[in-house]
């Protein structure tokens, strides 16, 4: 029996319903996260210092560099907030390209099945979200003047 036939719905209707639900969820997620404090003010998704750097963070805070650590954490969250709207199209593309078999696996799978679907699609997507500040943007860009050994810029 198909996934929709247990409820009296056709498989195509169930698949279309799942796609629409995922698109609505994507829109809502981007609207919540793709704005200032979308990540930073949300304790559930706030990006913290990576675990491997937490010892360094503690040491820096002990020597009065806490504000710099806070600035780094804020900048990581701001980058995620800026990248969220660009990532939206990656999700929409994956949802649009979802096959009936993909929908069936998501509906009958476990709690992480949809996440695994999107991870697999992300790996094959040619799109990459950008936080707007890469190596070619801002003071650290590649063509920025670098002081020479003689003190000239």
Secondary structure, 3 states (H helix, E strand, C coil): CCCCCCCCCCHHHHHHHHHHHHHHHHHHHHHHHCCCCCCCCCCCCCCCCCHHHHHHHHHHHHCCCHHHHHHHHHHHHHHHHHHHHHHHHHHHHHHHCCCHHHHHHHHHCCCCHHHHHHHHHHHHCCCCCCCCCCCCCCCCCCCCCCCCCCCCC
